[in-house]
Amino acid sequence: MHKIYRHTIKSFFVLPLLFSGLSFGLFFSTDAAAENSKEFGKYVIHYNAFRSDTLTPEVAKSYNLTRRNNRLIINIAVLEKVMDTTGKPVAAHVSGHASNLTGQLKNLEFREIREGTAIYYLAEEKFSDGEFLKFELKVKLEGEEEPARLKFDKRFYTH
């Protein structure tokens, strides 16, 4: 398996799944987000949001991501359910925004990343210390009439 692919999958999904909020060793600090998922028909959408400085410098550089304690990364991956497998990655169009408690909107611009058979979508945004953000995303899947709507929230800290 490709070295960067393995490293990225660990960084974005595997370690948060295994430790769900504990210290993530070399890749994450204690405020990294646990990975979450939601089912939409025959698809499962995996999502997480975490501070960008929890990425290793190598991963951040390879994806042209800014590592700072006041920047967050939103990561989305869509898998089609396939019996007896972890699922088949599928392409989608991801759009949306985050809003804080004062109603300020932060439009999110997602970019597609493909590595081997993996497909995921990343967006970056700045935040203030203690800022509580509500995320509202639309995930448009090929062949589906209506986009899947994904809502989640999280408070972010700079320390």
N, C-alpha and C positions, 0 to 999 in steps of 0.2 A: 504494500500500500504506500502511496506517495507520502513522504515525510511531513510536508506542510499540511496535507489533508488530515493526517492523524492528529497533528498538533492542534489544528483548528477545531476539529470535532471535540477534542478534549477541552479546549479552551471555552467553547461556546455551549456545549451540552453535557458531556459526560461528567465532568467534575461537579457542576452544580447538581446534577441528578444524584450523585453519590453522597454528597455532603450536605445538601439543602440548608445552607446558612452557617455551616461550620467553616473553619479556616480551610482554604483551598490550596494550601501548599505553595508551589512555585507559580501557579497561574493566577490565583485570585486572592484577594484580601477577604476579611470577614464580612464586608458589606456587599459582596457580589450576590447577584440575584439567583435564586433557584430557578431552574427551568420549569416552565408550565406548559400545559397543552389543553386544547379544546377540540372536541370532535364536531365536525360539520358533515353530516351524511357519510359519504365514503372516504372522507379526508380527515386527517388529524393535523391541526396547526400547532406547532411548537413555538413558543415565544418566551423571550426574557429581555430584561433591561438591567444594565449594570454600569458602574463607573468604568470609563475607558482606561483608567490607570491600573485596573486589575488585570489587564492583558499584559503578556510579556512584551518587552520591547520588540522582539523579533516578529511576533504575530502582528502587532500594531503597524510595524514598518511594512510588512509584506502586503497589508491591505490598505495602506495609506490612511491609517486611522490616527487621530490625535490622542495621545496618552496624557490626560490631565485629571486632577481630582474634581474638576467642575464640569466634566463632559460625560455624557452617557451614551451608550450604544444600545439600540434596540435591535434584536436579532429575531427573525422570523424564518421558519422552515415549514414547508407543507409536504406531508407524506400521504400518498394514497394507500388505503388499507389493502394489504395483500396477505391472504391466508398464510400462516406459518412463516412470516417474515416480519422485520421491523417496519416494513412499508417501502413504497417506491417514491423517491423524490419527484415532485412535479413543479413545473413553473407556474407562476402566478403574477398578478400585478398587485403590489401592496402600496397603499396610500393611507394617509391619515394625519392626525395631529395629536398633540398633548396640550392640556390646559392646566393652569395652576389654580389655586384657590381664589385668586383675584380675577379670574376669567381670561387672563392673558393666554392667547393661542400661540403655539409653536408648531408650525407646519413641518412635517417630517418628510424628507426626501429619501426614499429607499433606493439602494442600488443592488443589483443582482450579482451574486458571486456564484461561480460554478467551479467546482473542483472534482474531477472525475465524474461520478454520478451524483454527487451532492449538489443541491441548489439551495441557497439561502439568501435572505435579504437583510441588509444592514442600513441603519440610519443613525446619524449622530446629532446630538443637541447639547447645548449648554444648560446648566441649571445653577441655582443659588443654594447655599447651604441651608438644609432643612426644607427645601422646596418639595411640596407634595404635588405630584403630577398624575393626571387622569389621561390615559391613552385611549383613543378611539381610532381603530384601524378598520379598513376595508380590504379584504383579500379576495380578489376576483380570480376565479379558477376557470380555466378553459372548459367550455361545454356547460357551465352552470349559468343560469339566467341571472340570479341574484348573487351579489358578493357576500362572503361570510363576514359578519361584523364581529369584531373582537374588541372587548373593553377590559381594561385592567388598570390598576393604579399602584403607585409606589412613592415613598418618600426617599429623597436622596440627600446625602450628607457629603461635605467636602473633606471631612476628617475621619 
